[in-house]
Amino acid sequence: MFDEKDLKIRELTAELQRERKRSATYQEQLDMVLREMEEHSNHLSRNVDGIVQSVKEIESKRVAP
């Protein structure tokens, strides 16, 4: 039979496995959020680049007679 120490080791091992799974789930969620943030940042950068280009075109038309 198992004594108290063996039982405690089994309980702690099971708890560790649960926490590792939970940690892996959190890591996956964090990775997904970071990917979405990067995609959004890239999208915003493209929009800003487009706006800057439009402003340059408008300014060049104003300067040209």
mmCIF file of the N, C-alpha and C atoms, coordinates in Angstrom:
data_MODEL
# 
_entry.id   MODEL 
# 
loop_
_atom_site.group_PDB 
_atom_site.id 
_atom_site.type_symbol 
_atom_site.label_atom_id 
_atom_site.label_alt_id 
_atom_site.label_comp_id 
_atom_site.label_asym_id 
_atom_site.label_entity_id 
_atom_site.label_seq_id 
_atom_site.pdbx_PDB_ins_code 
_atom_site.Cartn_x 
_atom_site.Cartn_y 
_atom_site.Cartn_z 
_atom_site.occupancy 
_atom_site.B_iso_or_equiv 
_atom_site.pdbx_formal_charge 
_atom_site.auth_seq_id 
_atom_site.auth_comp_id 
_atom_site.auth_asym_id 
_atom_site.auth_atom_id 
_atom_site.pdbx_PDB_model_num 
ATOM 1   N N  . MET A 1 1  ? 0.845  -1.192 0.000   1.00 0.00 ? 1  MET A N  1 
ATOM 2   C CA . MET A 1 1  ? 0.000  0.000  0.000   1.00 0.00 ? 1  MET A CA 1 
ATOM 3   C C  . MET A 1 1  ? 0.884  1.247  0.000   1.00 0.00 ? 1  MET A C  1 
ATOM 4   N N  . PHE A 1 2  ? 0.222  2.335  -0.246  1.00 0.00 ? 2  PHE A N  1 
ATOM 5   C CA . PHE A 1 2  ? 0.935  3.609  -0.267  1.00 0.00 ? 2  PHE A CA 1 
ATOM 6   C C  . PHE A 1 2  ? 0.872  4.256  1.103   1.00 0.00 ? 2  PHE A C  1 
ATOM 7   N N  . ASP A 1 3  ? 1.965  4.817  1.507   1.00 0.00 ? 3  ASP A N  1 
ATOM 8   C CA . ASP A 1 3  ? 1.921  5.565  2.756   1.00 0.00 ? 3  ASP A CA 1 
ATOM 9   C C  . ASP A 1 3  ? 1.563  7.017  2.446   1.00 0.00 ? 3  ASP A C  1 
ATOM 10  N N  . GLU A 1 4  ? 1.514  7.852  3.467   1.00 0.00 ? 4  GLU A N  1 
ATOM 11  C CA . GLU A 1 4  ? 1.089  9.244  3.294   1.00 0.00 ? 4  GLU A CA 1 
ATOM 12  C C  . GLU A 1 4  ? 2.005  10.008 2.348   1.00 0.00 ? 4  GLU A C  1 
ATOM 13  N N  . LYS A 1 5  ? 3.287  9.762  2.423   1.00 0.00 ? 5  LYS A N  1 
ATOM 14  C CA . LYS A 1 5  ? 4.228  10.473 1.556   1.00 0.00 ? 5  LYS A CA 1 
ATOM 15  C C  . LYS A 1 5  ? 3.995  10.127 0.090   1.00 0.00 ? 5  LYS A C  1 
ATOM 16  N N  . ASP A 1 6  ? 3.776  8.845  -0.191  1.00 0.00 ? 6  ASP A N  1 
ATOM 17  C CA . ASP A 1 6  ? 3.503  8.431  -1.572  1.00 0.00 ? 6  ASP A CA 1 
ATOM 18  C C  . ASP A 1 6  ? 2.218  9.073  -2.087  1.00 0.00 ? 6  ASP A C  1 
ATOM 19  N N  . LEU A 1 7  ? 1.211  9.107  -1.230  1.00 0.00 ? 7  LEU A N  1 
ATOM 20  C CA . LEU A 1 7  ? -0.061 9.714  -1.608  1.00 0.00 ? 7  LEU A CA 1 
ATOM 21  C C  . LEU A 1 7  ? 0.130  11.206 -1.900  1.00 0.00 ? 7  LEU A C  1 
ATOM 22  N N  . LYS A 1 8  ? 0.872  11.877 -1.046  1.00 0.00 ? 8  LYS A N  1 
ATOM 23  C CA . LYS A 1 8  ? 1.119  13.315 -1.233  1.00 0.00 ? 8  LYS A CA 1 
ATOM 24  C C  . LYS A 1 8  ? 1.899  13.560 -2.533  1.00 0.00 ? 8  LYS A C  1 
ATOM 25  N N  . ILE A 1 9  ? 2.875  12.715 -2.807  1.00 0.00 ? 9  ILE A N  1 
ATOM 26  C CA . ILE A 1 9  ? 3.644  12.839 -4.053  1.00 0.00 ? 9  ILE A CA 1 
ATOM 27  C C  . ILE A 1 9  ? 2.732  12.674 -5.258  1.00 0.00 ? 9  ILE A C  1 
ATOM 28  N N  . ARG A 1 10 ? 1.838  11.702 -5.215  1.00 0.00 ? 10 ARG A N  1 
ATOM 29  C CA . ARG A 1 10 ? 0.891  11.494 -6.322  1.00 0.00 ? 10 ARG A CA 1 
ATOM 30  C C  . ARG A 1 10 ? -0.025 12.705 -6.495  1.00 0.00 ? 10 ARG A C  1 
ATOM 31  N N  . GLU A 1 11 ? -0.519 13.232 -5.379  1.00 0.00 ? 11 GLU A N  1 
ATOM 32  C CA . GLU A 1 11 ? -1.400 14.402 -5.444  1.00 0.00 ? 11 GLU A CA 1 
ATOM 33  C C  . GLU A 1 11 ? -0.662 15.600 -6.042  1.00 0.00 ? 11 GLU A C  1 
ATOM 34  N N  . LEU A 1 12 ? 0.551  15.827 -5.569  1.00 0.00 ? 12 LEU A N  1 
ATOM 35  C CA . LEU A 1 12 ? 1.322  16.963 -6.068  1.00 0.00 ? 12 LEU A CA 1 
ATOM 36  C C  . LEU A 1 12 ? 1.718  16.787 -7.535  1.00 0.00 ? 12 LEU A C  1 
ATOM 37  N N  . THR A 1 13 ? 2.015  15.567 -7.926  1.00 0.00 ? 13 THR A N  1 
ATOM 38  C CA . THR A 1 13 ? 2.341  15.287 -9.324  1.00 0.00 ? 13 THR A CA 1 
ATOM 39  C C  . THR A 1 13 ? 1.137  15.563 -10.218 1.00 0.00 ? 13 THR A C  1 
ATOM 40  N N  . ALA A 1 14 ? -0.039 15.141 -9.774  1.00 0.00 ? 14 ALA A N  1 
ATOM 41  C CA . ALA A 1 14 ? -1.263 15.392 -10.539 1.00 0.00 ? 14 ALA A CA 1 
ATOM 42  C C  . ALA A 1 14 ? -1.534 16.894 -10.628 1.00 0.00 ? 14 ALA A C  1 
ATOM 43  N N  . GLU A 1 15 ? -1.341 17.598 -9.516  1.00 0.00 ? 15 GLU A N  1 
ATOM 44  C CA . GLU A 1 15 ? -1.550 19.045 -9.515  1.00 0.00 ? 15 GLU A CA 1 
ATOM 45  C C  . GLU A 1 15 ? -0.559 19.732 -10.460 1.00 0.00 ? 15 GLU A C  1 
ATOM 46  N N  . LEU A 1 16 ? 0.679  19.290 -10.443 1.00 0.00 ? 16 LEU A N  1 
ATOM 47  C CA . LEU A 1 16 ? 1.691  19.849 -11.339 1.00 0.00 ? 16 LEU A CA 1 
ATOM 48  C C  . LEU A 1 16 ? 1.300  19.645 -12.800 1.00 0.00 ? 16 LEU A C  1 
ATOM 49  N N  . GLN A 1 17 ? 0.801  18.473 -13.137 1.00 0.00 ? 17 GLN A N  1 
ATOM 50  C CA . GLN A 1 17 ? 0.369  18.201 -14.513 1.00 0.00 ? 17 GLN A CA 1 
ATOM 51  C C  . GLN A 1 17 ? -0.777 19.126 -14.916 1.00 0.00 ? 17 GLN A C  1 
ATOM 52  N N  . ARG A 1 18 ? -1.735 19.320 -13.999 1.00 0.00 ? 18 ARG A N  1 
ATOM 53  C CA . ARG A 1 18 ? -2.860 20.228 -14.294 1.00 0.00 ? 18 ARG A CA 1 
ATOM 54  C C  . ARG A 1 18 ? -2.361 21.653 -14.521 1.00 0.00 ? 18 ARG A C  1 
ATOM 55  N N  . GLU A 1 19 ? -1.448 22.093 -13.671 1.00 0.00 ? 19 GLU A N  1 
ATOM 56  C CA . GLU A 1 19 ? -0.930 23.456 -13.787 1.00 0.00 ? 19 GLU A CA 1 
ATOM 57  C C  . GLU A 1 19 ? -0.099 23.635 -15.060 1.00 0.00 ? 19 GLU A C  1 
ATOM 58  N N  . ARG A 1 20 ? 0.621  22.618 -15.456 1.00 0.00 ? 20 ARG A N  1 
ATOM 59  C CA . ARG A 1 20 ? 1.380  22.699 -16.714 1.00 0.00 ? 20 ARG A CA 1 
ATOM 60  C C  . ARG A 1 20 ? 0.439  22.822 -17.904 1.00 0.00 ? 20 ARG A C  1 
ATOM 61  N N  . LYS A 1 21 ? -0.662 22.062 -17.879 1.00 0.00 ? 21 LYS A N  1 
ATOM 62  C CA . LYS A 1 21 ? -1.648 22.161 -18.959 1.00 0.00 ? 21 LYS A CA 1 
ATOM 63  C C  . LYS A 1 21 ? -2.265 23.554 -18.983 1.00 0.00 ? 21 LYS A C  1 
ATOM 64  N N  . ARG A 1 22 ? -2.595 24.063 -17.792 1.00 0.00 ? 22 ARG A N  1 
ATOM 65  C CA . ARG A 1 22 ? -3.192 25.396 -17.712 1.00 0.00 ? 22 ARG A CA 1 
ATOM 66  C C  . ARG A 1 22 ? -2.203 26.449 -18.219 1.00 0.00 ? 22 ARG A C  1 
ATOM 67  N N  . SER A 1 23 ? -0.962 26.314 -17.833 1.00 0.00 ? 23 SER A N  1 
ATOM 68  C CA . SER A 1 23 ? 0.079  27.237 -18.283 1.00 0.00 ? 23 SER A CA 1 
ATOM 69  C C  . SER A 1 23 ? 0.226  27.191 -19.804 1.00 0.00 ? 23 SER A C  1 
ATOM 70  N N  . ALA A 1 24 ? 0.187  26.000 -20.374 1.00 0.00 ? 24 ALA A N  1 
ATOM 71  C CA . ALA A 1 24 ? 0.293  25.855 -21.832 1.00 0.00 ? 24 ALA A CA 1 
ATOM 72  C C  . ALA A 1 24 ? -0.887 26.535 -22.525 1.00 0.00 ? 24 ALA A C  1 
ATOM 73  N N  . THR A 1 25 ? -2.074 26.409 -21.940 1.00 0.00 ? 25 THR A N  1 
ATOM 74  C CA . THR A 1 25 ? -3.257 27.059 -22.497 1.00 0.00 ? 25 THR A CA 1 
ATOM 75  C C  . THR A 1 25 ? -3.099 28.571 -22.462 1.00 0.00 ? 25 THR A C  1 
ATOM 76  N N  . TYR A 1 26 ? -2.636 29.094 -21.329 1.00 0.00 ? 26 TYR A N  1 
ATOM 77  C CA . TYR A 1 26 ? -2.403 30.538 -21.225 1.00 0.00 ? 26 TYR A CA 1 
ATOM 78  C C  . TYR A 1 26 ? -1.356 30.999 -22.233 1.00 0.00 ? 26 TYR A C  1 
ATOM 79  N N  . GLN A 1 27 ? -0.324 30.215 -22.422 1.00 0.00 ? 27 GLN A N  1 
ATOM 80  C CA . GLN A 1 27 ? 0.733  30.577 -23.372 1.00 0.00 ? 27 GLN A CA 1 
ATOM 81  C C  . GLN A 1 27 ? 0.177  30.634 -24.788 1.00 0.00 ? 27 GLN A C  1 
ATOM 82  N N  . GLU A 1 28 ? -0.675 29.673 -25.141 1.00 0.00 ? 28 GLU A N  1 
ATOM 83  C CA . GLU A 1 28 ? -1.297 29.677 -26.469 1.00 0.00 ? 28 GLU A CA 1 
ATOM 84  C C  . GLU A 1 28 ? -2.154 30.923 -26.656 1.00 0.00 ? 28 GLU A C  1 
ATOM 85  N N  . GLN A 1 29 ? -2.937 31.261 -25.620 1.00 0.00 ? 29 GLN A N  1 
ATOM 86  C CA . GLN A 1 29 ? -3.793 32.445 -25.706 1.00 0.00 ? 29 GLN A CA 1 
ATOM 87  C C  . GLN A 1 29 ? -2.960 33.715 -25.824 1.00 0.00 ? 29 GLN A C  1 
ATOM 88  N N  . LEU A 1 30 ? -1.893 33.796 -25.051 1.00 0.00 ? 30 LEU A N  1 
ATOM 89  C CA . LEU A 1 30 ? -1.013 34.960 -25.114 1.00 0.00 ? 30 LEU A CA 1 
ATOM 90  C C  . LEU A 1 30 ? -0.373 35.079 -26.494 1.00 0.00 ? 30 LEU A C  1 
ATOM 91  N N  . ASP A 1 31 ? 0.092  33.970 -27.036 1.00 0.00 ? 31 ASP A N  1 
ATOM 92  C CA . ASP A 1 31 ? 0.685  33.979 -28.377 1.00 0.00 ? 31 ASP A CA 1 
ATOM 93  C C  . ASP A 1 31 ? -0.318 34.470 -29.416 1.00 0.00 ? 31 ASP A C  1 
ATOM 94  N N  . MET A 1 32 ? -1.567 34.026 -29.286 1.00 0.00 ? 32 MET A N  1 
ATOM 95  C CA . MET A 1 32 ? -2.603 34.437 -30.223 1.00 0.00 ? 32 MET A CA 1 
ATOM 96  C C  . MET A 1 32 ? -2.850 35.947 -30.116 1.00 0.00 ? 32 MET A C  1 
ATOM 97  N N  . VAL A 1 33 ? -2.941 36.453 -28.895 1.00 0.00 ? 33 VAL A N  1 
ATOM 98  C CA . VAL A 1 33 ? -3.162 37.886 -28.698 1.00 0.00 ? 33 VAL A CA 1 
ATOM 99  C C  . VAL A 1 33 ? -1.995 38.690 -29.272 1.00 0.00 ? 33 VAL A C  1 
ATOM 100 N N  . LEU A 1 34 ? -0.778 38.237 -29.024 1.00 0.00 ? 34 LEU A N  1 
ATOM 101 C CA . LEU A 1 34 ? 0.393  38.949 -29.537 1.00 0.00 ? 34 LEU A CA 1 
ATOM 102 C C  . LEU A 1 34 ? 0.433  38.939 -31.065 1.00 0.00 ? 34 LEU A C  1 
ATOM 103 N N  . ARG A 1 35 ? 0.048  37.816 -31.673 1.00 0.00 ? 35 ARG A N  1 
ATOM 104 C CA . ARG A 1 35 ? -0.014 37.754 -33.146 1.00 0.00 ? 35 ARG A CA 1 
ATOM 105 C C  . ARG A 1 35 ? -1.051 38.747 -33.678 1.00 0.00 ? 35 ARG A C  1 
ATOM 106 N N  . GLU A 1 36 ? -2.210 38.787 -33.024 1.00 0.00 ? 36 GLU A N  1 
ATOM 107 C CA . GLU A 1 36 ? -3.259 39.709 -33.464 1.00 0.00 ? 36 GLU A CA 1 
ATOM 108 C C  . GLU A 1 36 ? -2.813 41.159 -33.298 1.00 0.00 ? 36 GLU A C  1 
ATOM 109 N N  . MET A 1 37 ? -2.113 41.446 -32.202 1.00 0.00 ? 37 MET A N  1 
ATOM 110 C CA . MET A 1 37 ? -1.601 42.802 -31.992 1.00 0.00 ? 37 MET A CA 1 
ATOM 111 C C  . MET A 1 37 ? -0.590 43.177 -33.070 1.00 0.00 ? 37 MET A C  1 
ATOM 112 N N  . GLU A 1 38 ? 0.265  42.235 -33.434 1.00 0.00 ? 38 GLU A N  1 
ATOM 113 C CA . GLU A 1 38 ? 1.256  42.504 -34.477 1.00 0.00 ? 38 GLU A CA 1 
ATOM 114 C C  . GLU A 1 38 ? 0.572  42.748 -35.819 1.00 0.00 ? 38 GLU A C  1 
ATOM 115 N N  . GLU A 1 39 ? -0.435 41.928 -36.136 1.00 0.00 ? 39 GLU A N  1 
ATOM 116 C CA . GLU A 1 39 ? -1.173 42.115 -37.386 1.00 0.00 ? 39 GLU A CA 1 
ATOM 117 C C  . GLU A 1 39 ? -1.862 43.477 -37.403 1.00 0.00 ? 39 GLU A C  1 
ATOM 118 N N  . HIS A 1 40 ? -2.450 43.854 -36.276 1.00 0.00 ? 40 HIS A N  1 
ATOM 119 C CA . HIS A 1 40 ? -3.136 45.146 -36.185 1.00 0.00 ? 40 HIS A CA 1 
ATOM 120 C C  . HIS A 1 40 ? -2.133 46.290 -36.328 1.00 0.00 ? 40 HIS A C  1 
ATOM 121 N N  . SER A 1 41 ? -0.995 46.147 -35.687 1.00 0.00 ? 41 SER A N  1 
ATOM 122 C CA . SER A 1 41 ? 0.057  47.160 -35.790 1.00 0.00 ? 41 SER A CA 1 
ATOM 123 C C  . SER A 1 41 ? 0.524  47.314 -37.236 1.00 0.00 ? 41 SER A C  1 
ATOM 124 N N  . ASN A 1 42 ? 0.714  46.199 -37.919 1.00 0.00 ? 42 ASN A N  1 
ATOM 125 C CA . ASN A 1 42 ? 1.110  46.246 -39.333 1.00 0.00 ? 42 ASN A CA 1 
ATOM 126 C C  . ASN A 1 42 ? 0.043  46.924 -40.181 1.00 0.00 ? 42 ASN A C  1 
ATOM 127 N N  . HIS A 1 43 ? -1.212 46.614 -39.883 1.00 0.00 ? 43 HIS A N  1 
ATOM 128 C CA . HIS A 1 43 ? -2.333 47.224 -40.607 1.00 0.00 ? 43 HIS A CA 1 
ATOM 129 C C  . HIS A 1 43 ? -2.327 48.739 -40.392 1.00 0.00 ? 43 HIS A C  1 
ATOM 130 N N  . LEU A 1 44 ? -2.145 49.160 -39.143 1.00 0.00 ? 44 LEU A N  1 
ATOM 131 C CA . LEU A 1 44 ? -2.104 50.593 -38.853 1.00 0.00 ? 44 LEU A CA 1 
ATOM 132 C C  . LEU A 1 44 ? -0.926 51.266 -39.555 1.00 0.00 ? 44 LEU A C  1 
ATOM 133 N N  . SER A 1 45 ? 0.211  50.593 -39.570 1.00 0.00 ? 45 SER A N  1 
ATOM 134 C CA . SER A 1 45 ? 1.391  51.151 -40.246 1.00 0.00 ? 45 SER A CA 1 
ATOM 135 C C  . SER A 1 45 ? 1.118  51.356 -41.730 1.00 0.00 ? 45 SER A C  1 
ATOM 136 N N  . ARG A 1 46 ? 0.461  50.380 -42.350 1.00 0.00 ? 46 ARG A N  1 
ATOM 137 C CA . ARG A 1 46 ? 0.128  50.515 -43.772 1.00 0.00 ? 46 ARG A CA 1 
ATOM 138 C C  . ARG A 1 46 ? -0.830 51.693 -43.984 1.00 0.00 ? 46 ARG A C  1 
ATOM 139 N N  . ASN A 1 47 ? -1.806 51.831 -43.085 1.00 0.00 ? 47 ASN A N  1 
ATOM 140 C CA . ASN A 1 47 ? -2.744 52.952 -43.204 1.00 0.00 ? 47 ASN A CA 1 
ATOM 141 C C  . ASN A 1 47 ? -2.026 54.286 -43.062 1.00 0.00 ? 47 ASN A C  1 
ATOM 142 N N  . VAL A 1 48 ? -1.137 54.379 -42.084 1.00 0.00 ? 48 VAL A N  1 
ATOM 143 C CA . VAL A 1 48 ? -0.385 55.618 -41.877 1.00 0.00 ? 48 VAL A CA 1 
ATOM 144 C C  . VAL A 1 48 ? 0.489  55.905 -43.093 1.00 0.00 ? 48 VAL A C  1 
ATOM 145 N N  . ASP A 1 49 ? 1.143  54.885 -43.619 1.00 0.00 ? 49 ASP A N  1 
ATOM 146 C CA . ASP A 1 49 ? 1.962  55.073 -44.826 1.00 0.00 ? 49 ASP A CA 1 
ATOM 147 C C  . ASP A 1 49 ? 1.112  55.606 -45.978 1.00 0.00 ? 49 ASP A C  1 
ATOM 148 N N  . GLY A 1 50 ? -0.083 55.070 -46.121 1.00 0.00 ? 50 GLY A N  1 
ATOM 149 C CA . GLY A 1 50 ? -0.985 55.537 -47.175 1.00 0.00 ? 50 GLY A CA 1 
ATOM 150 C C  . GLY A 1 50 ? -1.395 56.983 -46.968 1.00 0.00 ? 50 GLY A C  1 
ATOM 151 N N  . ILE A 1 51 ? -1.663 57.350 -45.730 1.00 0.00 ? 51 ILE A N  1 
ATOM 152 C CA . ILE A 1 51 ? -2.044 58.732 -45.421 1.00 0.00 ? 51 ILE A CA 1 
ATOM 153 C C  . ILE A 1 51 ? -0.879 59.673 -45.702 1.00 0.00 ? 51 ILE A C  1 
ATOM 154 N N  . VAL A 1 52 ? 0.314  59.288 -45.274 1.00 0.00 ? 52 VAL A N  1 
ATOM 155 C CA . VAL A 1 52 ? 1.503  60.115 -45.526 1.00 0.00 ? 52 VAL A CA 1 
ATOM 156 C C  . VAL A 1 52 ? 1.693  60.308 -47.029 1.00 0.00 ? 52 VAL A C  1 
ATOM 157 N N  . GLN A 1 53 ? 1.538  59.255 -47.791 1.00 0.00 ? 53 GLN A N  1 
ATOM 158 C CA . GLN A 1 53 ? 1.682  59.352 -49.250 1.00 0.00 ? 53 GLN A CA 1 
ATOM 159 C C  . GLN A 1 53 ? 0.633  60.291 -49.829 1.00 0.00 ? 53 GLN A C  1 
ATOM 160 N N  . SER A 1 54 ? -0.598 60.192 -49.349 1.00 0.00 ? 54 SER A N  1 
ATOM 161 C CA . SER A 1 54 ? -1.663 61.073 -49.835 1.00 0.00 ? 54 SER A CA 1 
ATOM 162 C C  . SER A 1 54 ? -1.362 62.527 -49.511 1.00 0.00 ? 54 SER A C  1 
ATOM 163 N N  . VAL A 1 55 ? -0.879 62.781 -48.302 1.00 0.00 ? 55 VAL A N  1 
ATOM 164 C CA . VAL A 1 55 ? -0.541 64.153 -47.910 1.00 0.00 ? 55 VAL A CA 1 
ATOM 165 C C  . VAL A 1 55 ? 0.586  64.686 -48.789 1.00 0.00 ? 55 VAL A C  1 
ATOM 166 N N  . LYS A 1 56 ? 1.586  63.866 -49.062 1.00 0.00 ? 56 LYS A N  1 
ATOM 167 C CA . LYS A 1 56 ? 2.691  64.292 -49.933 1.00 0.00 ? 56 LYS A CA 1 
ATOM 168 C C  . LYS A 1 56 ? 2.175  64.646 -51.322 1.00 0.00 ? 56 LYS A C  1 
ATOM 169 N N  . GLU A 1 57 ? 1.254  63.829 -51.845 1.00 0.00 ? 57 GLU A N  1 
ATOM 170 C CA . GLU A 1 57 ? 0.693  64.107 -53.170 1.00 0.00 ? 57 GLU A CA 1 
ATOM 171 C C  . GLU A 1 57 ? -0.079 65.418 -53.168 1.00 0.00 ? 57 GLU A C  1 
ATOM 172 N N  . ILE A 1 58 ? -0.859 65.632 -52.117 1.00 0.00 ? 58 ILE A N  1 
ATOM 173 C CA . ILE A 1 58 ? -1.640 66.875 -52.018 1.00 0.00 ? 58 ILE A CA 1 
ATOM 174 C C  . ILE A 1 58 ? -0.706 68.074 -51.931 1.00 0.00 ? 58 ILE A C  1 
ATOM 175 N N  . GLU A 1 59 ? 0.336  67.960 -51.102 1.00 0.00 ? 59 GLU A N  1 
ATOM 176 C CA . GLU A 1 59 ? 1.288  69.063 -50.959 1.00 0.00 ? 59 GLU A CA 1 
ATOM 177 C C  . GLU A 1 59 ? 2.024  69.339 -52.269 1.00 0.00 ? 59 GLU A C  1 
ATOM 178 N N  . SER A 1 60 ? 2.379  68.288 -52.994 1.00 0.00 ? 60 SER A N  1 
ATOM 179 C CA . SER A 1 60 ? 3.094  68.496 -54.259 1.00 0.00 ? 60 SER A CA 1 
ATOM 180 C C  . SER A 1 60 ? 2.187  69.168 -55.289 1.00 0.00 ? 60 SER A C  1 
ATOM 181 N N  . LYS A 1 61 ? 0.906  68.907 -55.253 1.00 0.00 ? 61 LYS A N  1 
ATOM 182 C CA . LYS A 1 61 ? -0.029 69.554 -56.180 1.00 0.00 ? 61 LYS A CA 1 
ATOM 183 C C  . LYS A 1 61 ? -0.211 71.019 -55.821 1.00 0.00 ? 61 LYS A C  1 
ATOM 184 N N  . ARG A 1 62 ? -0.155 71.330 -54.526 1.00 0.00 ? 62 ARG A N  1 
ATOM 185 C CA . ARG A 1 62 ? -0.296 72.717 -54.094 1.00 0.00 ? 62 ARG A CA 1 
ATOM 186 C C  . ARG A 1 62 ? 0.910  73.554 -54.504 1.00 0.00 ? 62 ARG A C  1 
ATOM 187 N N  . VAL A 1 63 ? 2.089  72.970 -54.375 1.00 0.00 ? 63 VAL A N  1 
ATOM 188 C CA . VAL A 1 63 ? 3.323  73.694 -54.684 1.00 0.00 ? 63 VAL A CA 1 
ATOM 189 C C  . VAL A 1 63 ? 3.462  73.902 -56.190 1.00 0.00 ? 63 VAL A C  1 
ATOM 190 N N  . ALA A 1 64 ? 3.087  72.900 -56.941 1.00 0.00 ? 64 ALA A N  1 
ATOM 191 C CA . ALA A 1 64 ? 3.213  72.997 -58.405 1.00 0.00 ? 64 ALA A CA 1 
ATOM 192 C C  . ALA A 1 64 ? 2.189  73.993 -58.929 1.00 0.00 ? 64 ALA A C  1 
ATOM 193 N N  . PRO A 1 65 ? 2.620  74.886 -59.826 1.00 0.00 ? 65 PRO A N  1 
ATOM 194 C CA . PRO A 1 65 ? 1.686  75.894 -60.381 1.00 0.00 ? 65 PRO A CA 1 
ATOM 195 C C  . PRO A 1 65 ? 0.674  75.304 -61.334 1.00 0.00 ? 65 PRO A C  1 
# 
